[in-house]
Amino acid sequence: MKGIILAGGLGKRLYPLTRITNKHLLPVYDKPMIYYPIEMLIKADVKEIMIVTGGNNAGDFLRLLGNGREFGLKGLHYAYQEGEGGIADALKQARDFVGDDKMVVALGDNIIEKDIKEYVDKFKKQKKGAKLILKKVKNPKEYGVAVIKGKKIIKIEEKPQKPKSKLAVIGIYFYPSDVFEIIDKLKPSERGELEITDVNNEYIKRGEITYEILKGWWMDCGESKDALLKANLHLWKNKNKKENSN
């Protein structure tokens, strides 16, 4: 199982904080944002990891993370995405690294409370297709929303004006290696990007997708400056609470 962390983009929603650095290098309480997805994958026993980044500050990841030894990794791999081609285009940069293996893909600005090992273990046993992680949210209009019928996802709607559920697709995806064949056939959306929602809808169309409901909290730190601040405060309070209880 390979781990892919997508950490590209210009972070325009966080300007001017991101004018001279990549948003995934910004601090979230006591460590850089990019540390959280790395640690999440390692806890799930996914130790072959590639970071896909881009922009003018890509070299800062190498200066910060080096070869991954700080995290107990034998090595850490890097790939560069030219331009802003979307999440699916960023994932495509990891094609040679993944080979014929399965993969877990994580957006570098998402932080969760619990580990994902149980989902990783389930996906290893899954014979074909993809797996998504969903979480009930208060503002589903801001996310890709899963439309559920019975126990199956029948569609993903991207930022719908009238959401049919409150189950958002969070930034953790599980794919087999044939995901790259799907990406190859995608056409850019109206914003000129290859959309991960289109990838997921193709697996739904094939009847080859499963899902899990995330346990614990989830935060999208790159959504806005308010979201970044809330993440910092939440983790600070959470750590102080644990220290005071000991």
PyMOL commands that set and color helices and strands:
alter all, ss='L'
color gray80, all
select helices_A, chain A and resi 12-14+23-25+35-43+59-65+69-71+87-92+95-98+117-125+140-142+179-184+196-206+225-245
alter helices_A, ss='H'
color red, helices_A
select strands_A, chain A and resi 2-6+27-28+31-32+48-54+77-81+103-107+110-112+130-136+144-149+152-158+167-175+209-213+218-220
alter strands_A, ss='S'
color yellow, strands_A
deselect
rebuild
show_as cartoon
